[in-house]
Amino acid sequence: MNRVPSVFLLCGALLAPALAGAQGSTEAKKPARTVFQRLQPCKVAGVEKEVLCGALPVWENRGARSGRKIGLNIVVVPAQSDSPAPDPVVYINGGPGYGSTGAAGGFVQLLAGINKDRDLVFVDQRGTGKSNPLHCDLPGGENDLQGLVRGLFPMDVLRACEPKLEAKADLTQYTTSIAMDDLDEVRAWLGSTPARPRSRSTSYSTIVPPMPPAAPPSPTCAPISRRRSGGLTRDRSSRRSRTRSPANR
């Protein structure tokens, strides 16, 4: 029987861990996905696992690209897979006027199956949530039950609130079409490459995915929508919702 010299056995025993370590270091050098580079780990209400949070400053006046900037508040629930699909699901809240990040806790459970292979992206639309929110004190409450049965957006209250909002925002820049251009910028910033990220929408926001992009051309979303209420219409010539909310005028 041929015997392998002990010196070769010894060298093999010493080299094996080194080669394994070299392979491990190569894998460790694999760059993190862009979303992990842009955002920071955080915790949000209703989500047990750690998620990613951050803000993207964008021009309030996207056309002029000058003047005030506003920070778009972002929460991303990373996919469970190590090799997720490149097109995330972007949740767009209804209202209009509701921020999206506050709904992350509930929708993480609802979209758990999708989250196995896709990131879930929640962005507070400009004027909502923590993205330069435009708040007016609307009637209705424990001490004003009659106010609860008034119109959804009482114009006298909104007109009285307008000067307060104009002190912190150019209200002409808070429209649905501009907000969708914001989402397109967020998509690119987070490293989402497909031209059609998927969206999950409710109520008012079901009008968003089919809307034609503003100039310059930007991608639209492939919708995953559930319409819960009607009554909203869209002026296709101006691409603005006809709702009278200050956050979506």
Backbone bond lengths (Angstrom), bond angles and torsions (degrees), N, CA, C in turn:
res aa  C-N    CA-C-N  psi(-1)  N-CA   C-N-CA  omega(-1)  CA-C   N-CA-C  phi
1 M - - - 1.484 - - 1.513 108.82 -
2 N 1.351 115.94 132.46 1.455 119.60 177.94 1.511 109.88 -75.60
3 R 1.296 115.43 135.90 1.453 120.29 178.72 1.524 110.75 -109.05
4 V 1.341 114.84 135.59 1.454 119.44 178.09 1.510 108.07 -82.32
5 P 1.316 117.66 126.56 1.468 119.57 -179.22 1.525 110.37 -54.04
6 S 1.288 115.06 140.89 1.474 120.75 -177.51 1.514 112.11 -61.66
7 V 1.345 116.74 -27.17 1.463 118.40 -179.47 1.522 110.82 -64.66
8 F 1.356 117.57 -34.99 1.471 120.68 178.55 1.517 111.02 -70.77
9 L 1.327 116.39 -38.16 1.461 119.90 177.35 1.516 110.43 -62.55
10 L 1.327 115.13 -40.72 1.454 119.94 179.88 1.521 111.19 -65.17
11 C 1.337 116.03 -44.09 1.469 119.85 179.44 1.520 110.60 -63.32
12 G 1.344 116.19 -40.61 1.456 119.19 179.50 1.513 111.71 -63.07
13 A 1.323 115.26 -40.50 1.459 119.48 179.75 1.518 111.50 -64.82
14 L 1.327 117.01 -33.67 1.462 120.82 -179.76 1.522 111.80 -78.45
15 L 1.335 117.45 -33.93 1.463 121.01 -175.65 1.524 112.54 -79.09
16 A 1.319 117.35 -31.24 1.466 120.19 -175.67 1.517 112.68 -56.57
17 P 1.347 119.75 -50.00 1.470 118.97 178.08 1.514 112.71 -62.77
18 A 1.352 116.12 -34.84 1.458 119.24 -178.95 1.526 110.61 -65.73
19 L 1.360 115.55 -42.80 1.455 119.02 179.19 1.517 111.36 -66.42
20 A 1.331 116.88 -38.82 1.463 120.65 178.01 1.516 110.27 -64.27
21 G 1.339 115.70 -39.18 1.463 119.79 178.58 1.508 111.70 -65.94
22 A 1.332 116.28 -37.72 1.466 119.72 178.88 1.513 110.60 -65.03
23 Q 1.346 115.48 -40.49 1.462 118.86 178.30 1.520 110.35 -65.02
24 G 1.344 116.39 -40.89 1.458 120.35 179.58 1.514 111.73 -64.76
25 S 1.346 116.54 -38.16 1.462 119.23 -179.55 1.517 110.73 -68.10
26 T 1.342 116.54 -32.14 1.464 119.66 177.13 1.516 110.67 -65.61
27 E 1.348 115.24 -42.06 1.451 118.50 178.49 1.512 111.29 -67.57
28 A 1.345 116.30 -35.06 1.459 119.78 -178.87 1.523 111.54 -67.57
29 K 1.322 115.93 -26.01 1.457 119.75 -178.28 1.527 112.57 -79.46
30 K 1.334 116.91 -5.07 1.462 119.60 178.77 1.526 108.39 -60.54
31 P 1.329 118.28 122.68 1.466 120.13 -174.65 1.520 112.18 -63.22
32 A 1.320 115.32 142.13 1.461 120.91 177.43 1.527 109.44 -66.86
33 R 1.314 116.21 150.21 1.448 119.89 177.42 1.523 109.96 -59.45
34 T 1.331 116.01 150.83 1.465 121.50 -174.92 1.517 112.25 -54.36
35 V 1.335 117.02 -38.20 1.463 119.75 -177.19 1.522 111.28 -60.90
36 F 1.349 117.63 -33.07 1.461 121.05 178.01 1.524 111.48 -75.40
37 Q 1.321 117.18 -23.53 1.464 120.70 177.55 1.526 111.58 -81.10
38 R 1.324 117.21 -31.25 1.464 121.37 -175.85 1.530 112.90 -82.92
39 L 1.339 116.55 -35.23 1.457 121.06 -172.13 1.523 111.23 -112.65
40 Q 1.328 115.53 166.31 1.449 121.64 -177.77 1.533 110.31 -114.12
41 P 1.347 117.14 148.23 1.469 119.55 176.75 1.528 110.86 -60.50
42 C 1.312 115.88 143.88 1.461 120.14 -178.89 1.518 109.26 -159.83
43 K 1.304 116.29 173.81 1.458 123.41 174.75 1.524 108.40 -121.32
44 V 1.333 116.35 139.74 1.457 120.98 176.35 1.526 108.79 -127.80
45 A 1.295 116.00 153.50 1.456 121.76 -177.31 1.524 111.04 -60.59
46 G 1.327 115.74 133.69 1.448 121.03 176.47 1.506 115.21 88.34
47 V 1.337 117.93 -4.29 1.465 121.43 179.77 1.524 108.14 -118.88
48 E 1.315 116.81 118.89 1.462 120.41 -176.22 1.519 112.29 -70.27
49 K 1.320 116.51 -42.73 1.456 118.98 -175.70 1.525 111.38 -82.34
50 E 1.312 115.08 163.97 1.462 121.31 177.41 1.522 109.68 -71.37
51 V 1.324 116.36 138.62 1.457 121.52 178.82 1.529 108.72 -122.26
52 L 1.313 117.14 -167.42 1.466 121.89 -178.57 1.520 109.81 -121.16
53 C 1.324 116.05 137.77 1.467 120.81 -178.62 1.524 110.24 -133.36
54 G 1.317 115.59 156.65 1.452 120.46 175.82 1.514 110.87 173.08
55 A 1.309 115.49 -172.67 1.463 120.95 -179.96 1.526 109.06 -144.06
56 L 1.319 115.25 143.17 1.465 121.71 176.61 1.519 109.03 -114.32
57 P 1.340 118.30 115.90 1.473 119.84 176.03 1.527 110.41 -71.43
58 V 1.321 116.14 130.58 1.469 121.23 176.82 1.520 108.49 -131.12
59 W 1.316 116.17 158.40 1.456 120.34 177.02 1.522 109.60 -67.37
60 E 1.313 116.36 133.14 1.457 118.76 173.17 1.526 108.99 -62.66
61 N 1.318 116.61 -46.00 1.461 121.36 175.30 1.527 107.59 -98.51
62 R 1.316 115.75 95.13 1.465 120.18 -174.62 1.520 111.73 -66.98
63 G 1.328 117.25 -28.30 1.461 120.63 -179.72 1.514 111.90 -72.01
64 A 1.331 117.28 -46.00 1.462 121.53 -178.28 1.523 111.99 -77.22
65 R 1.351 116.55 -28.01 1.468 121.92 -177.39 1.526 111.12 52.30
66 S 1.310 115.28 45.00 1.462 121.12 177.15 1.525 107.80 -155.65
67 G 1.328 115.30 165.82 1.453 119.45 178.83 1.516 112.36 90.27
68 R 1.307 116.22 -137.06 1.466 122.34 -172.98 1.529 111.31 -78.21
69 K 1.345 114.36 145.12 1.459 120.90 170.61 1.526 108.96 -114.13
70 I 1.323 115.27 149.74 1.455 120.39 176.76 1.524 108.37 -125.16
71 G 1.311 116.38 146.36 1.458 120.86 179.65 1.515 110.84 -92.53
72 L 1.322 117.12 123.32 1.460 121.59 176.80 1.523 109.03 -86.58
73 N 1.312 116.50 118.18 1.458 121.91 -178.33 1.528 110.17 -76.45
74 I 1.339 116.68 129.37 1.461 122.29 -172.22 1.525 110.35 -129.47
75 V 1.320 116.07 136.78 1.464 123.25 169.74 1.521 107.38 -129.25
76 V 1.322 116.78 130.39 1.463 121.47 177.94 1.521 108.75 -124.29
77 V 1.327 115.76 129.14 1.460 121.89 172.78 1.531 106.24 -99.51
78 P 1.336 118.23 104.35 1.465 119.98 -175.09 1.524 112.20 -62.65
79 A 1.308 115.01 149.36 1.460 120.81 176.59 1.523 110.07 -62.04
80 Q 1.314 116.28 151.21 1.454 120.38 178.89 1.524 111.72 -73.81
81 S 1.318 116.44 -27.08 1.458 121.46 -179.10 1.524 111.14 -72.67
82 D 1.335 116.22 146.46 1.464 121.07 174.89 1.529 111.39 -74.59
83 S 1.332 116.30 -20.18 1.467 121.34 178.58 1.527 108.46 -128.00
84 P 1.335 116.97 72.96 1.467 120.07 -174.76 1.521 112.45 -72.41
85 A 1.330 114.85 162.80 1.456 120.50 173.75 1.524 109.10 -62.78
86 P 1.331 118.10 146.37 1.469 120.19 -174.36 1.525 114.37 -73.69
87 D 1.339 117.32 -15.63 1.463 119.41 -178.07 1.538 109.96 -101.58
88 P 1.332 117.89 110.64 1.458 120.56 -179.82 1.524 111.07 -76.09
89 V 1.311 115.40 170.49 1.465 121.06 171.63 1.526 106.96 -102.06
90 V 1.333 116.29 122.28 1.460 122.28 -179.45 1.523 108.31 -103.83
91 Y 1.334 116.60 120.78 1.457 119.98 179.63 1.529 109.72 -89.31
92 I 1.339 116.00 131.05 1.458 122.54 178.59 1.515 107.82 -119.24
93 N 1.313 118.01 117.03 1.452 121.76 -174.89 1.525 111.98 -78.32
94 G 1.323 115.48 167.20 1.457 121.08 -178.97 1.510 112.23 -95.96
95 G 1.296 115.28 -153.69 1.450 121.43 -178.99 1.529 111.01 130.00
96 P 1.328 117.29 -94.47 1.468 127.13 -4.06 1.521 112.00 -71.21
97 G 1.320 114.68 155.29 1.445 120.73 177.20 1.506 114.57 123.38
98 Y 1.332 117.84 -7.45 1.455 120.42 179.33 1.524 110.21 -90.73
99 G 1.327 116.34 136.03 1.455 120.18 173.93 1.519 110.33 -73.24
100 S 1.320 116.40 156.21 1.468 120.65 -177.46 1.521 112.94 -90.89
101 T 1.333 117.71 -32.35 1.468 119.25 -173.82 1.518 112.05 -64.81
102 G 1.332 117.34 -29.24 1.457 119.95 179.38 1.509 113.40 -67.76
103 A 1.332 117.16 -15.93 1.466 121.53 179.80 1.519 112.24 -94.10
104 A 1.327 117.61 2.12 1.467 120.69 -175.15 1.523 111.85 -58.11
105 G 1.343 116.97 -42.71 1.458 119.97 -176.40 1.521 112.83 -57.80
106 G 1.312 117.47 -46.11 1.457 120.73 -178.88 1.512 113.23 -70.85
107 F 1.313 116.97 -39.55 1.457 119.18 -174.64 1.522 112.95 -80.66
108 V 1.322 117.90 -19.29 1.459 119.44 173.82 1.527 109.52 -60.98
109 Q 1.321 116.66 -38.85 1.466 120.31 177.93 1.527 110.70 -72.87
110 L 1.323 116.83 -43.90 1.452 120.86 -178.60 1.528 112.10 -63.03
111 L 1.319 116.78 -36.67 1.463 121.81 -176.23 1.527 112.18 -105.24
112 A 1.323 116.59 26.47 1.467 120.63 -176.85 1.529 111.50 -58.92
113 G 1.324 117.37 -39.29 1.455 120.17 179.40 1.520 112.20 -63.89
114 I 1.319 116.44 -41.85 1.465 121.19 178.80 1.524 110.56 -68.62
115 N 1.333 116.68 -34.58 1.459 121.84 -177.16 1.522 113.01 -67.46
116 K 1.327 117.50 -12.74 1.463 119.37 176.95 1.525 110.84 -62.69
117 D 1.326 116.60 -36.93 1.467 120.73 -174.37 1.525 114.04 -120.70
118 R 1.334 117.33 -2.69 1.467 119.51 -177.27 1.517 110.94 -138.51
119 D 1.334 115.80 143.73 1.456 120.82 171.16 1.520 109.37 -66.81
120 L 1.318 116.48 147.48 1.461 122.42 171.34 1.522 107.49 -107.28
121 V 1.323 117.04 121.82 1.462 122.18 -174.97 1.529 109.57 -112.75
122 F 1.331 115.81 126.95 1.463 122.14 178.03 1.524 108.13 -121.17
123 V 1.316 116.80 122.94 1.467 121.51 -179.06 1.523 108.89 -128.17
124 D 1.325 117.08 126.03 1.461 120.01 174.00 1.526 108.52 -70.35
125 Q 1.314 116.49 114.47 1.461 121.25 177.10 1.524 109.81 -56.67
126 R 1.325 117.15 144.49 1.464 120.07 -179.59 1.530 110.55 -51.11
127 G 1.333 115.15 133.47 1.455 120.45 -178.13 1.518 113.99 91.24
128 T 1.347 117.46 -2.64 1.466 120.80 -178.41 1.524 109.69 -128.42
129 G 1.337 115.83 167.27 1.461 120.79 175.17 1.515 112.15 54.32
130 K 1.342 115.90 -119.87 1.458 122.05 178.84 1.528 112.02 -111.93
131 S 1.333 116.19 19.54 1.468 121.28 178.87 1.526 109.43 -104.48
132 N 1.336 115.78 76.39 1.464 122.47 -175.59 1.530 110.36 48.08
133 P 1.325 117.51 63.03 1.472 120.53 -173.86 1.522 113.08 -62.40
134 L 1.325 115.53 140.72 1.463 123.24 177.27 1.522 107.81 -110.28
135 H 1.317 115.92 96.96 1.461 120.57 -174.51 1.528 111.59 -108.57
136 C 1.313 115.50 135.15 1.458 122.42 171.15 1.532 108.09 -120.88
137 D 1.306 116.72 143.96 1.461 121.12 177.83 1.528 108.72 -81.71
138 L 1.326 116.27 101.15 1.453 121.54 -178.26 1.530 110.29 -86.39
139 P 1.311 117.17 152.64 1.471 120.35 -179.66 1.518 111.47 -68.28
140 G 1.330 114.63 158.48 1.459 120.11 177.30 1.508 112.06 114.19
141 G 1.307 116.60 135.72 1.448 122.04 179.75 1.515 110.07 162.35
142 E 1.326 116.63 -172.37 1.457 120.63 -177.93 1.528 112.03 -60.08
143 N 1.311 115.72 -33.63 1.466 119.47 -178.56 1.525 112.88 -98.19
144 D 1.321 116.83 4.41 1.468 121.08 -179.18 1.524 108.81 -145.70
145 L 1.331 116.15 66.17 1.462 120.11 -177.61 1.519 112.13 -64.72
146 Q 1.333 116.87 -31.80 1.460 119.94 179.41 1.520 110.84 -63.27
147 G 1.328 115.77 -32.69 1.456 119.24 -179.90 1.513 113.23 -64.80
148 L 1.340 116.40 -22.68 1.455 119.90 -179.20 1.523 112.67 -72.02
149 V 1.314 117.87 -19.94 1.462 120.42 -177.28 1.521 111.70 -102.41
150 R 1.321 117.73 8.35 1.462 120.96 174.95 1.523 109.39 -76.63
151 G 1.301 116.79 177.54 1.453 121.09 177.22 1.523 110.76 -59.63
152 L 1.327 115.28 156.39 1.461 120.10 -177.68 1.517 111.80 -58.08
153 F 1.332 117.19 -41.83 1.460 121.98 -179.98 1.531 109.00 -127.68
154 P 1.336 118.61 83.83 1.467 121.08 -179.41 1.523 111.05 -63.18
155 M 1.331 116.26 120.09 1.454 120.57 -171.86 1.527 113.19 -64.36
156 D 1.336 118.31 -33.41 1.456 118.82 -179.92 1.519 110.94 -64.48
157 V 1.327 116.78 -37.92 1.471 120.83 178.65 1.525 110.44 -69.39
158 L 1.316 116.34 -41.20 1.468 119.73 -178.90 1.523 111.48 -66.88
159 R 1.321 116.98 -39.60 1.470 119.53 178.70 1.523 110.73 -64.65
160 A 1.328 116.57 -38.22 1.459 119.81 178.19 1.524 111.69 -68.09
161 C 1.325 116.23 -29.03 1.465 121.96 -178.99 1.528 112.49 -82.20
162 E 1.312 116.72 -20.35 1.462 121.39 -172.59 1.529 114.21 -55.39
163 P 1.351 120.38 -44.98 1.471 119.11 179.71 1.533 112.75 -59.11
164 K 1.335 117.07 -36.82 1.461 119.91 178.75 1.522 111.02 -63.87
165 L 1.328 116.63 -41.32 1.454 120.28 -179.49 1.526 112.00 -70.93
166 E 1.341 116.02 -36.98 1.462 119.48 -178.79 1.526 112.32 -66.34
167 A 1.327 116.64 -18.94 1.464 119.79 177.78 1.525 112.00 -71.33
168 K 1.319 117.21 -18.82 1.466 119.99 -177.40 1.525 113.19 -124.58
169 A 1.339 117.70 -0.49 1.458 119.09 -175.77 1.520 111.17 -157.92
170 D 1.336 115.06 148.03 1.458 121.39 169.49 1.521 105.76 -88.47
171 L 1.317 117.45 102.00 1.456 121.64 -170.83 1.526 113.59 -64.10
172 T 1.320 117.39 -18.43 1.462 119.17 177.90 1.532 111.59 -70.68
173 Q 1.337 116.60 -12.77 1.464 120.73 -176.56 1.527 112.85 -99.72
174 Y 1.332 116.68 10.42 1.466 119.91 -178.17 1.526 109.91 -114.23
175 T 1.316 114.89 66.33 1.463 121.83 -179.31 1.526 109.08 -115.14
176 T 1.314 115.27 164.81 1.464 119.75 -178.69 1.521 111.89 -62.85
177 S 1.321 117.56 -44.54 1.464 119.89 -176.82 1.528 111.47 -63.70
178 I 1.327 117.63 -39.45 1.469 120.43 178.34 1.525 109.94 -67.15
179 A 1.330 116.51 -39.07 1.461 120.01 178.21 1.530 111.23 -62.35
180 M 1.325 117.24 -33.64 1.460 119.87 178.62 1.525 111.32 -71.79
181 D 1.330 116.84 -31.80 1.462 119.08 172.86 1.522 110.31 -66.07
182 D 1.332 116.82 -35.13 1.468 120.43 173.62 1.523 110.56 -58.01
183 L 1.335 116.04 -46.61 1.459 120.14 -178.65 1.523 111.54 -62.05
184 D 1.323 116.06 -36.13 1.462 119.23 177.87 1.527 110.55 -64.77
185 E 1.341 116.36 -38.83 1.460 119.62 177.88 1.525 110.73 -66.98
186 V 1.327 116.51 -39.81 1.467 120.38 176.68 1.526 109.81 -61.30
187 R 1.333 116.41 -44.51 1.468 120.91 179.43 1.521 111.47 -54.82
188 A 1.333 116.67 -48.65 1.460 120.50 -179.31 1.526 111.16 -66.73
189 W 1.328 117.34 -40.77 1.469 122.47 -178.47 1.520 111.51 -62.81
190 L 1.331 116.84 -34.33 1.467 120.89 -179.73 1.524 112.53 -84.57
191 G 1.337 116.35 -3.23 1.454 119.28 175.84 1.505 115.13 88.44
192 S 1.325 117.76 17.51 1.451 120.76 176.73 1.516 108.88 -79.82
193 T 1.317 117.16 117.85 1.462 120.97 -172.17 1.517 115.84 -89.64
194 P 1.342 120.43 -28.37 1.466 118.03 -175.63 1.517 112.34 -64.66
195 A 1.318 115.75 152.37 1.459 119.70 178.82 1.522 111.85 -75.55
196 R 1.343 117.37 -15.60 1.462 119.69 -176.62 1.526 111.07 -131.87
197 P 1.328 117.96 79.24 1.466 118.90 173.10 1.517 109.21 -62.55
198 R 1.321 116.73 150.44 1.454 120.78 -177.92 1.517 109.81 -84.33
199 S 1.322 116.94 147.52 1.456 120.70 179.53 1.511 110.67 -127.69
200 R 1.319 115.19 147.15 1.459 121.90 174.67 1.518 105.70 -117.46
201 S 1.339 117.54 119.48 1.456 121.47 -170.75 1.517 111.24 -127.31
202 T 1.339 116.06 153.57 1.453 121.27 174.24 1.522 109.39 -136.60
203 S 1.344 115.84 148.85 1.455 122.98 172.02 1.526 111.36 55.36
204 Y 1.348 116.63 -125.64 1.472 121.20 -177.89 1.514 112.50 -52.17
205 S 1.331 116.98 -38.77 1.464 119.61 -171.82 1.527 113.31 -72.93
206 T 1.353 118.42 -4.99 1.462 118.70 175.57 1.519 111.80 -68.37
207 I 1.345 117.48 -15.40 1.469 119.35 177.28 1.513 111.57 -81.27
208 V 1.346 116.85 -9.33 1.461 119.71 -170.90 1.518 113.92 -76.56
209 P 1.361 121.29 -53.63 1.461 119.62 -173.42 1.516 115.49 -54.69
210 P 1.366 120.65 -40.06 1.463 118.55 -177.77 1.515 114.08 -76.37
211 M 1.354 118.62 -6.20 1.456 119.65 -173.90 1.514 111.81 -66.86
212 P 1.324 117.93 137.16 1.461 120.38 176.77 1.510 109.65 -66.11
213 P 1.351 118.02 144.78 1.460 120.60 -178.28 1.513 111.96 -70.50
214 A 1.329 114.92 155.10 1.458 120.21 176.67 1.520 109.09 -80.50
215 A 1.319 117.15 163.55 1.460 121.30 176.82 1.528 108.44 -80.23
216 P 1.358 119.97 140.55 1.458 124.94 -6.27 1.513 111.81 -67.65
217 P 1.372 117.36 157.54 1.458 120.27 -173.51 1.518 111.88 -55.02
218 S 1.329 115.75 138.67 1.460 121.43 176.42 1.518 108.06 -137.95
219 P 1.333 118.20 153.88 1.456 120.92 -176.50 1.521 112.11 -65.02
220 T 1.316 115.87 152.28 1.457 121.44 172.04 1.516 108.12 -103.25
221 C 1.332 116.75 178.58 1.456 121.51 -176.23 1.515 111.31 -104.29
222 A 1.311 116.12 149.41 1.456 121.24 169.38 1.518 106.52 -86.88
223 P 1.343 118.32 113.25 1.460 120.00 -168.35 1.524 114.83 -78.93
224 I 1.327 115.30 143.95 1.458 123.27 164.84 1.516 103.09 -124.29
225 S 1.331 118.20 87.66 1.456 122.14 -165.73 1.513 113.12 -114.38
226 R 1.325 115.28 152.40 1.460 122.38 171.66 1.514 107.16 -136.82
227 R 1.316 116.24 108.92 1.455 119.55 -178.16 1.514 109.74 -84.51
228 R 1.317 116.79 121.72 1.451 121.12 -176.60 1.517 112.88 -104.69
229 S 1.293 118.04 -17.41 1.458 119.41 -179.78 1.511 109.25 -151.75
230 G 1.327 115.40 152.51 1.453 119.36 -179.78 1.506 110.51 -106.91
231 G 1.333 116.16 -160.19 1.452 120.48 174.86 1.501 114.59 94.43
232 L 1.338 118.31 -4.84 1.455 120.13 178.53 1.507 108.86 -105.02
233 T 1.327 116.25 136.16 1.453 120.08 177.89 1.510 109.00 -125.09
234 R 1.324 115.44 164.90 1.461 119.59 -177.71 1.513 109.75 -127.91
235 D 1.302 116.36 132.61 1.459 122.17 175.53 1.523 106.84 -84.35
236 R 1.334 117.87 104.79 1.462 120.49 -174.36 1.524 112.51 -65.78
237 S 1.339 117.10 -24.07 1.465 118.22 -178.98 1.515 111.25 -74.47
238 S 1.336 117.44 -36.31 1.467 119.65 -178.88 1.508 111.94 -101.29
239 R 1.377 116.88 -13.00 1.439 123.51 -178.98 1.514 111.31 56.79
240 R 1.339 117.03 36.49 1.455 121.64 175.49 1.526 109.64 -118.89
241 S 1.316 116.25 141.99 1.450 119.80 173.48 1.515 108.20 -67.90
242 R 1.337 117.51 145.10 1.454 120.91 -179.59 1.523 112.39 -86.68
243 T 1.320 116.83 3.71 1.443 117.88 174.90 1.522 109.59 -63.58
244 R 1.320 116.61 152.31 1.454 121.20 -174.43 1.526 113.05 -101.80
245 S 1.325 116.70 16.91 1.453 118.68 178.58 1.520 110.74 -63.17
246 P 1.335 119.90 138.46 1.462 120.95 177.61 1.511 111.97 -59.50
247 A 1.327 116.68 -30.93 1.465 119.50 -177.92 1.517 111.90 -78.41
248 N 1.320 117.23 -2.83 1.461 118.21 -176.92 1.529 109.84 -144.13
249 R 1.314 116.92 34.14 1.464 120.50 -178.80 1.501 110.38 -79.90
